[in-house]
Amino acid sequence: NHVTALLVSRDNRLWVATSGGRIQWFDRDAMNLVDTPIKTLAGLRLVRSMIQSSDGGIWFGARDGLWRVDEDGRGIREIRADTHLSLDVHALAQTPNGDIWVGTNESGLYRLDSGGNLKQHYDGRGAGNSSLIPDPAIRALLADKAGGLWIAGNSRGLALLDPATGQFHQYVHDSSRHHTVAANRLWSLLRGSNGALF
């Protein structure tokens, strides 16, 4: 059993997800871990990403589904884009307009409203079309202040989605040009305090 994801919520609470599906909080006074009201849930094995949405809810992106719980750890529910299938989630982000973005292992990008209702699915079919996601195997997401969404792909580099136009701009590695992305397989994204994208 090992830690798969961490999140510090706005109330300065550390959420800890483990490979066994156990969700805990770190008690800073006692310096130990305590179970959340969720305790252990099989669907939360291998949580890869956690975010807190603007309404306070905590979202878990796991191999076995997308889950949401209230800030107090109660009211856990699975969010499905299709009633028959759980999502295999690698990455989560929320853009300033409140939309929740879900990056999946191989089935592309989902755009949900803050209640978890599907607004749009970008599945990557039709390579070369700028309105289709370049890589349906997503490993990281990063929302920017302007409303754009940066996407790290498993094999086709970096992409930026402009939600206003629905167009993707792809940035791929080119060994003949030194100013391109270093590799086409990316696993994480971070914006530095100076605004630089890492």
C-alpha positions, 0 to 999 in steps of 0.5 A: 500500500503506497501513497498515490496522490496528495492535495492540500485543500483551501482549509489547509487540510492534507488529503492522502490517497493510497493504492488500496483505496483509502482516503485519509487526512493528515492531522497536523496536531497529532502528527498522524493520519486519520480516516476521512468519512470515506474510509476505504473504497475500492473505486478509489484504488490508484487515485492519480489526481485530486483537485478542489473545485471552486465550490469546495468539492474534492474530486478524485481521478482514479483508474477505476473512475471519477469521484466527487465528495463534499469538503467535509469528506461526506457524500461520495459519488461517482461521476460517469460520462457514460452510464455504463463505463467508469472513466480511467482518469489520469488528470484533473483541472478546473478552468476559471469559468468553473468547468472541470476537465478530465484527462483519461488514460486513452479516451481523451478529454472530458469537459464537465460542468461543476455538477459533473454533467458532461458538456463535451468530449474530445476523443482524438479521432481525426488526427490533423484536425485542430478541433480534435485533441492531438493525443487521447492518452492524457497524463497532466492538465493545467488550467491558465488564468486566461481560460486556456487548458494545457495538456500533456500527452503520453506520446504526442507532446504538449497541447493548448486548448482555447475553450473559446474557439475549441481549437488545439495548438500542438507543440511537439518535439523536433530534434532539429529545432532547439526551442521545441518541447524536450520530448513528446511523452510528458507526465506533469505540468507546473506553472512557476511563480514567474508564469513559466510553464514547466 
